[in-house]
Amino acid sequence: MGNIAAGRDFITVNKSILFDQNLEVTMRDGTKTYADVFRPAVDGKYPVLMTRTPYDKSSAASRSGALDAINAASQGYAVVIQDVRGRYSSEGEFYTFVNETDDGADSIEWAAEQSWSSGKVGMYGASYVGATQWLAAKSETPSLTAIVPTVTASDYHEGWAWQGGAFELGFNLSWSVGSLAHGNWNNLSRQLKLENSMLEKLISSKDNLNPEFQHLPLSEMQALKNGLAPYYYDWLSHPEYDQYWQALSIQDSHDKIQIPALNIGGWHDIFQGGTIKNFTGMKKFGANASARDGQRLLIGPWVHGNTGTLAGSYNYGTMSSRDKENIHGRTLSFFDKWLKGDITKEPIEKSVRIFVMGINEWRDEDEWPLNRAIDTKFYLHSSGGANSLRGDGSLSQVTPDNEPPDSYHYNPQFPVPTSGGGLCCDDVFMQNGVFDQRPIEERSDVLVYSTPPLEKPIEVTGPISVSLFASTTAKDTDFTAKLVDVDTKGFARNLTDGIIRARFRQPRQPASFVKPGEIIEYSIDLWSTSNVFLKGHQIRLEISSSNFPRFDRNLNTGGEIGSELEFVSALQTVHHSSELRSHVTLPIVDH
């Protein structure tokens, strides 16, 4: 890129591109935010590509991560990279999500009114930068024409801060301590007049997250006090889908959003469920035909924040990488169609493009979920001893008969440790992706149900759910489920997982405790996958009651979440009989 000088006057990056640094963008309440602009050197009016980030507009990731700004400018776009309010160069107080709708609308219309702008604005970016796109789209601001949200959510309660009623502790804490507080220290310390000793304590917490994960009660964890991240404690104090979350929901506003979107996600991404919900919700409820017909979905075997071939410890091959899949090129093609009117440009051949794991191949589809996929129930079986990999648990399409249930003790003091999956945001303490699950399956508080080695390949592509008939000695507890592909050498490759908190077993309903000993049917949403279980492999389902620190430990007392200090152990019983048919539903695609 060469040397780009500071200052607010444009300079020449090369002969064809100009760079404007720290342009002032004033919000409706007078708050001043700042943006950098890359644009063609030739005078003209160009469509605008905007990214609104909390992660430093001047960073390499902001300039070349989701889209290469210089390349896009060379293709006839003005690229605007803005620090959102309260982050890095921008003034004001940062509080997650709440300002992004109005601030997004103000920023978009500012860009549309510039002398170098055609008046059409597209937005792009990943994770929280995807949230700034959807929240701006809620404003119905007229100049926003298309968006490319990558690895982001459809709701900031379910699937962001909480999942299945459990607090996403690992993500919430590592993100808040690292990227949000430590990453924005200069801005925060200036606003809050904080001493350097506070920074030392914050760094100590960041480098020692395990004791912070263990801290009880959760609400008294000190690392983010003193105004560093008040939103963290607010998320924790709003476990139910109340007005705090309703005002922020994307999926509840799909019928008001009028723009097409290229939704990009990963099978092992923490926001996979929301990426798919935005696509399916907009296809069904989008505010106009352009929005409904203009939705596209692209999902690779990716983890959050990694663009290569590795997902944890597993290599999906060179063709799986974002670079080989030409994500930047597909993004520009999408904008060429919607911002330049080039109808010959289409980012994918059909409306859906997925990477099918197992055979490790890309495939285009007409819809999601696949109409040809047949929901097939695989039932849990045992003689009462499915505990651990050494137990007698099995999985088959045969309905159970009069089988004894399986039981295990869940002790919150010794929870089942997290081993990969859809995680974020610390590579040391929250390693995401695929890891061999056999060490987890050695535990007696993990029930393991496996098919015999398959006689022929089975493709599972679509949403996965578990219906679990279970009882507990507690008034509140958790049940977890994990879908695993076991190869011929025994490597147990995790595909997707989920959790349900007993008190929140009725989605978006007030908490309701269970009666100890009562058998209840729990529905556990495992989101989706696309995987071919090859010949000789086994389909495996794990059932337990914790996945820590990905999710907070249920202390089994029924106390106020975040304020509990004491805990009790619980005896958990999973039933599988002719009347209580616990099962996992797998969408099977015939070939």
N, C-alpha and C positions, 0 to 999 in steps of 0.2 A: 504493500500500500504506500510505502514511502513515508516521508515525514509530513504529517498533517498538523499544521500550526493551529494554536488556539486562537480564539477570537470570534466575533460575531459576523464578520464580513466573509463572504464566500472566498474560497481559494480553489485552485485547480488541483485535483488529485492526479489527473493525467489530461491529455489533450481533449478528451471527450466528456469528462465528468467534473462537475463542480461540487464542492463540499461546503455546506453552511453549518457552523457549530454554535450550539447554545442559542438557538432562536427562541424567543420568549413566546409562550403560549399561555394566555391568561384564561383561567376558568371563570365561570359565571359569578363566583363568590369573591373574585379578586385574587385568588391564589395564583402565583406565577410558577408555571412548570417550564421545562426546557427540553428542546428537541434538536437533534442533528439531522441534516438533510443531505442526501446524495442525489444529484439530478443531472440530466444531460446538459452539456455546456452550450448546446445550440438553443437559442431562444425558441420557446414554444410552450404549448400547454400539454402537460403530460398527466396520465392517470397516476394516482398516488397509491403507494403501498405503505401502510403504517403499522408499526409495532409499538405497543405501549407496555413498557416493562418495569418491574421493580428490581431488576437485576443489573443495572448500570448500562445505560445507552452506549457508553464508550467502550464496553468490553468487546473482545473478539467474538464471544458467543452471540451478542446482540447484533453485531454487524455481519456475521457470516454463518450463524447457526442454522436457524430455520430457513433462511434465505440469504444469499450473498448480496449485500446491498450494492456493491460496485457492479457486479454482473447484472443485477436487475436494472440499475440506472443505465447501463450500456445497452439494455434491451428496450429503452424508451419509457422508463418509469421514474418518477420522483419518489424516493424512499425516505420516509420520516421515521426516525427512531427516537422515542420520547421516554424520559423518566417520569413515571407516574407520580402523583402528588406524594410528598414526604419521603421520596427515595432519591438518594445520590444528589444530583444537581438541583432537584425541584423542591420548591417550598411547600409548606403545609404539613399536616399530620397524616401519616400513612395508617390506614386501618383497612384490613383486608376486605375487599369486595364492595364496601358500601358506597364509595365515591365513583366507582368505575363506570356506572351507567351515565350519569350526568357529565363527568369529566371526559368520558369517551366521546359523547355526542359533541361537546364543545371542541374537543381536539380535532375530530373529523371535519366539522364545519370550518374550523380555522384552516385546515389543510385544503379544503375544497375552494376556499376563497383566495388562495395565494395566486399571484400573477403567473406562476409556472404550472398551475394545476388545471386539469381539464374539468374538474368538478366531480369526478368519480373517484371514490376512495375504496380500496380493499385493505383488509387487515390480515395479519399473519402472526404466527408465533406459537410457542409450546407452553404447556402447563398453566401457570398463572397468567401467562401472556395469551393463552387461549381463553381464559376467563375474561380478560379485558375485552376480547372480541365479542363473546356472547352477551356480556353485560351491556356493551355498547349497542349491540343489535336490538336489545330490549327497548332502547330509547326510541326506535323507529326514526332515527335521524335520517333525513332524506338523501344525503350524499354517500352513505355507506352502501356499497353495491355488491360486495362478495367478501367472504372470509375463508381463511384456511386455518382452523384451529387444530392443533396437534396435541395429542396426549393430554386431554383436559376433560373436565367433568360436566355433567348436566345438572348437578345439584350440589350445593356446598354443605348440605347436611349429610344426606345419604350418599356415600361414595366419595366424600372428601374428608370431612372432620369425623364422621361416624360411618359405620357400616353394620347393618344388621342389628343396630342398637348398641354396638360396642364402640368405644372411643378409639380412634386410630392413633394410638399413643406414639408409636415409633415415628410415623410420618409427622404428626403434629408437632412433636417436641423437637425432632432433629431439624425440621424445616424452620421452625420459629427461632431456635437457638442459633442455627448456622446461617442460612441465606438471608433470613429476615432481620435478625438482631445484629449478629456479628458482621454480616455483609454490609449493613447500613450504619455501622458504628459512627462514622464521622458526622453524618447527618443527625443521628439520634443524640450523640453527645453534645452537639452544638445546641440543639433544640432544648434538651432536658438538663443541660449544664452538668453533665456527669463527669466524675473524676476517672482517671486512668485505672484506679483500683477496681472500678466496676468492670472495665474491659478485661482485666486480668481474671476476675471471677467468671465472666462470661466465657472466656477462652477455656478456663479450667472445666466448666460444665460441658462445653463443646467437645473437649478431648476426653471426657469421662462420662459419657452418656449413660452407661449401664447403671451406675448408682442413681442417676436422675430418673431412669425408667422405674427403678425399684421404689422410689420415694412414696411414702404414704403419710398423710392423705395427698392425693394428686394436686388438689387445689392449693396446697401449701408449699409446693416446689418453688424454690426461691430464684431460680436462674433467670426468670423473665419478669421479675417484679420491678418496681421502681419505674414503670412506664415503658420498659423495653418492648413488651409485646402484650398489651392488655387484651388483645383479641384472643390470645391463647386461652386465657382463663374464662373469657366469655364463651368460647366454643364449648368448653368443659361444663359450664353452668347451664347450657341449653341442650340437654340430651334429646329432647323431644322436638318434633317438627312444629315449632311455634312461629310466632310472627317474626322473630329474629331471622329465621331461615326462609320463611315464605317470601319475604320481600326480595330475596336474592336468587330464588330458584330460576333456572333456565327452562327446565322441562315443563314447568307450569305455565311458561310464557311462549311455548312453541307456536301457538296459534296467533301470536302478535308479531312474530318475526318474519320479515318479508324478503330475505336474501338467501341465495344459494350458498352452500358451504362444502368444501372438501375436508372431510373429517378424517384425520390420520391418527391411528392408534397402534398399540402393541399388545400382543397376547399376554405378555408378562408385565404389563404396565399397571400402575396403581389406579389409573383412571379409565381402564379399559371399559368398564361397565357404562360409564357416562359418555364415552366416545360413541358407543353403539346406540345408546338411548337418544343422543342428539340426532343421529342419522335417522333412526326409525321414527322418532317423534316428529321431526320436521317433515319427513316423507308423508306422514299421515295428517299432521295438523298444521303445517306451515301456512302462513297467512295468505299466500297466493300461489298460483300454478308455477311461477318461476321458482319460488322457494321450495315447493314440494318436489318438482321435477329436477331441480338443480342440485339436489343433495348427492354427494359421492362419499364412499367409505373405502378407506385403504388401511389394512391392518397387517403388520409384519410380526415376526416372532421376537419383538423388541421389549426391552426393559426401559424404564424411565431414565432419560438422560444419557443413553448410550446409543451411538449410531453405527456400531460395528456389528460383527457376526456373533460375538459372544453374548449369551444371556446367562449371567452367573458363571457357572463352570461348564456350560454346554455350548458347543459351536454348531450353529445352524448352517454354516457354509457361506462362501463368498457371495453367492447370489442373494442372500438374505439381507445384506447390509443396505442401509438407506442410500448410500452413494450408488451402489449398483442398481438400486431400484429407481434412481434418478428423482429423488423427492424434490430437489430444487427445480428441476426441469418440469416436473408434473405441476408443481405449484405455479410456476410462471405460465404454463399452458392454460391452467384454470383461470388465471387472471387475464390472459390474452382473450379468452372467450368472453368473459363477463365485463371487463373494463375497456377492452379495445374492440369488442364486437367481432372477433375472429372466430366464426362458428366452426372453422376447420380444426380448431384446437380443443382437445378433450384430454384430461389428465389420465383417464383409464378407459378401456374399451367399453366396459359396461358400468353399471352404477356401483358395483362392489368389486374390490380386488383384495384377495386374502392370500396369505402364505399358509399352505397346508403343511403342518409339522409332521414329522414321521417320515413322509416321503420328501419333505423339504422342497416343495414346488409352489410357485405362484399360480393363481387361478382367478379368472374373472367370472363374476356371477351377476345374475339379473336382479337379485333381491337379497335381503337379510331379514329374518332367517330364511334358509333355503326351503322353498316349497316342497322339494323332493325329499327332504330329510324326514325320517319317520321317528317320532318320539318313542323310545323303547325303554321299558323298565327293567333294570337289573336289580334283583332282590338280594337283601342281606341274609346270609345263612350262617349257622354255627350250631355246635352242641353245647353252647354256653361258655365257650372259652376262646373268643376271638381276640383276646388281649395279646398284643404285640405281634411281631412278624412270626413268632414261633407258635401262635395260636391256631385255632381250627376254623377261622372265619373264611367264608367263601362268598362269591358273587356270581349270580347266574340269572337267566331269564325265567327260570322255573319258580313258580310261586311257592312260598314257604308253607310247611305243614305245622304240626305242633312241636315247635322247637323252643328250647329254653332260652331266655334272654341272656344278653351279655351285660356284665356290670364292671365298673371300675371306680376307683376313688379319685376324685379331683381335689387336690390340695393346692390352693392359691399360692402357698409358700414355695411350691416346686412346680411351676407351670410348664407346659410343653413349650420348648423354645422355638422361636421362629427360625425356619430354614428356607430362605429364599422366598419367591413369590413376587407379587406386585408391591414393591416397597419403594420408599424414598425417605429421606434425602441425605444419607450419609453413607459413603462407600465403606467405612470402617465398621460401623455399628448396625447398618441396615443394608447388607449386601442383597441385592435383588436378583431375580431370575431363577435359574434351574440349579438345584443341588440334589445330590443323592439323598433320598429320604430315609434310607435304611437306619441311620442312627436314631431318627425320630421313632421309627417303627419298632425299635427295640424296647420301648417303654411299655409298661403294663397298663398305663392309663391312656394308651392309644389302641383303639380297636381297628383291626386290619382285615379287610375283606377283598379277596382276589379271585378273578376267574382262573380256570386252568389255562395253560398256554394255548393261544388261539390257533385254530386249525387253518384259518385264512385271515387276511387283513380285514380290519373293521375301521371305517372312517366315521369319526364323531365330529360333526361340524354344526355348531349352533349353541343355543342357551342350555346350560346344565343346571339341574336343581335336584335337591335331596329332600325326600319326605321321610322324616324320622319320628317314629313313635317312641317316646322316651319319658322317663320319670326321674325325679330327683328327690333327695331328702331335704333340699334347700327350698326357700321361698323364691329365690331368684338364682339363676346360674346361666352358663353359656354352653352351647353345643357348636362344634366346628366340624367341617367336612373338607376333604381334599381329594381331588382326582389325580391319579398317578398312572404313568405308563412305565411298566417294568420290562426291561429288555431281556434278552436271552442270557445275559451275564448277571442279571439281578439288579442292575442300576435302576433305581426308582426315580423316574423323572417327573417332578411335579408339574402339572398343567394349569390347574386353577383351584381356588379354594374359597371358602366363605364361612360366615359365622352368624349365629342368631342368639340374641340375649332374651331369656325367657320373658322378662317383664315387657319387652317390646316385640313379642311374637306377632302382634297385630300391627302391620306397617302403618305408620303415621297416625296411630291411635295412642291415647294416654297409656301410661305404664299400668300394667295389670299383673300382679304377682300370682304365682302358681301355688297350688295346694300341694305340699309335700306328699309324695307317693302317687299323685294323680298322673295317669298316662295321658300325654298330650301329643298331638301330631304337630311337629315343627317343620316349617318349610325353610330350607337353607338355600339361598341364591348363590350359586358358584359362578355367576356371570357366564362367559362363553369361552369356547375354544374351537380350534380346527386342528385335528390330529388324526393321523392314520396309525392305529395300533397294528403293527406289522405281525405277520405270521410268527408264532412262537412267543410273542409278547403276552403280557397279562394286563388286564384292566384292573386297577386297584382303587379302593375307596378307603380313606382313613376317617375315623370318627373319634373326636375327643372333646375337650372342654376348654382348651386354651391354645393360643398361638401368640406367644409373648416374646418381645414387646410390640409386635405388629399391632395387637389389640391390647387394651388394658385388661388386667386380670379382674374377673368377676370375683368379688370376695364372698359371695354366696349369702350375704346377710340381708340383702334387700334394702340396705341403707342408701342414703343420698350419694349418687355417683360423684366422685371427686372429694367427698368429705369423709368417706369411710376410712377407718384406721384398723379396726379389728376384722378378722376373717374366720370362717369355719370351713372345714372340709365337707364335701358332699359325696354321697354315693349315687352314682349315675347308672341308670339301667336303660338299655336299648332293647326294644322288643321287635321280634320278627317271627310272626306266626301267620296262620291262615286268616286271622282277623286283623292283625296289626302288621301290615306288610310294608315294613321299612324298605325304601328303595332309592336308587338314583336313576334319574331319567336322562338318557343319552340320545341325542338326535343322530340317527345313523343314516348315512348316505350310501345307497347301493350303487354299485358300478357294474 
